[in-house]
Amino acid sequence: YLTSYSHWGYSDIDVVFGDMTRWIDTDEWNDYDIVTYGFGDQDKLYLRGQFTFHKNDPKVINQLWRHCKYLSEMDIRYSEKNASERKFESAEGCYSQAVIMRKDIKVKW
């Protein structure tokens, strides 16, 4: 379902998008693999949930989540045998670390 798109991303549910070309620079679309926007926490190094977008690269970028144990083992964590141990966790830190560890990924923080 992503094959016809150049990029994909995620954001907070309370973010309203319009004409994205008015506030995303051309170099962000073309020169970076991942771009993340933060509001008031730019001194922190992580991919923000407010808005992050990724170049649609099925072999590299789209596979980064597999290096995050939190995401790659979600089926195990939410199985019936682990039901009593379920708790809320955030994937931002885990996924950010998986991206940071890659030297071949160009990120605009």
C-alpha positions as CSV (number, residue, x, y, z in Angstrom):
1,Y,0.0,0.0,0.0
2,L,3.0,2.4,0.2
3,T,4.4,1.7,-3.3
4,S,2.9,4.7,-5.0
5,Y,4.1,7.2,-2.2
6,S,7.5,8.8,-2.0
7,H,7.2,9.2,1.8
8,W,5.2,8.0,4.8
9,G,5.0,9.2,8.4
10,Y,3.2,9.5,11.7
11,S,2.0,12.3,13.8
12,D,-0.1,13.1,16.9
13,I,-3.8,12.9,16.3
14,D,-4.3,16.6,17.1
15,V,-2.1,17.8,14.2
16,V,-4.0,19.2,11.2
17,F,-2.2,19.1,7.8
18,G,-2.9,21.3,4.8
19,D,-0.6,21.9,1.9
20,M,2.6,20.3,3.2
21,T,4.8,21.8,0.5
22,R,4.2,25.2,2.2
23,W,6.0,24.2,5.4
24,I,8.3,21.3,4.4
25,D,11.3,22.5,2.5
26,T,12.4,20.9,-0.7
27,D,15.7,19.7,0.8
28,E,13.8,17.9,3.6
29,W,11.9,15.9,0.9
30,N,14.9,15.2,-1.2
31,D,18.0,15.2,1.0
32,Y,16.9,13.3,4.1
33,D,15.8,9.8,4.8
34,I,13.9,10.8,7.9
35,V,12.7,14.3,9.1
36,T,11.3,14.9,12.6
37,Y,9.7,18.0,14.0
38,G,9.6,18.9,17.7
39,F,8.1,21.8,19.5
40,G,10.1,23.1,22.4
41,D,12.4,20.1,22.8
42,Q,14.8,20.5,19.9
43,D,17.8,19.9,22.3
44,K,16.6,16.2,22.7
45,L,17.8,13.6,20.2
46,Y,14.9,11.4,19.3
47,L,12.2,10.9,16.6
48,R,9.2,12.9,17.7
49,G,5.6,11.6,17.7
50,Q,4.3,15.0,16.9
51,F,5.4,14.6,13.3
52,T,8.1,12.5,11.6
53,F,8.2,11.5,8.0
54,H,10.3,8.9,6.2
55,K,11.5,8.4,2.7
56,N,9.7,5.4,1.3
57,D,12.6,2.9,1.0
58,P,11.3,-0.7,1.4
59,K,14.7,-2.2,1.8
60,V,16.3,0.1,4.4
61,I,14.1,2.8,5.9
62,N,10.9,0.8,6.1
63,Q,12.7,-2.0,7.9
64,L,14.3,0.1,10.7
65,W,11.5,-0.8,13.1
66,R,12.7,-4.4,13.1
67,H,15.8,-3.3,15.1
68,C,13.6,-2.0,17.9
69,K,12.7,-4.9,20.3
70,Y,9.6,-3.1,21.5
71,L,8.1,-3.1,18.0
72,S,9.5,-6.3,16.6
73,E,8.3,-8.4,19.5
74,M,4.9,-6.9,19.9
75,D,3.1,-10.1,18.9
76,I,4.9,-11.9,21.8
77,R,4.3,-9.1,24.3
78,Y,0.6,-9.0,23.6
79,S,0.0,-12.7,23.4
80,E,-2.6,-14.3,25.8
81,K,0.1,-15.8,28.0
82,N,1.5,-12.3,28.7
83,A,-1.8,-10.6,29.3
84,S,-1.2,-10.0,33.0
85,E,2.1,-8.3,32.3
86,R,0.9,-5.8,29.8
87,K,1.7,-2.1,30.4
88,F,1.9,1.0,28.3
89,E,5.3,1.8,26.7
90,S,6.4,4.3,24.2
91,A,8.2,3.2,21.1
92,E,9.9,6.7,20.5
93,G,13.0,5.9,22.5
94,C,13.5,2.4,21.1
95,Y,12.8,3.3,17.5
96,S,15.0,6.5,17.8
97,Q,17.9,4.4,19.1
98,A,17.5,2.0,16.2
99,V,17.8,4.9,13.8
100,I,20.7,6.6,15.6
101,M,22.7,3.4,15.5
102,R,22.6,3.5,11.7
103,K,25.4,5.6,10.1
104,D,23.9,5.3,6.6
105,I,20.7,7.1,7.4
106,K,20.4,10.8,7.0
107,V,18.1,12.4,9.6
108,K,17.1,16.0,10.1
109,W,16.4,16.2,13.9
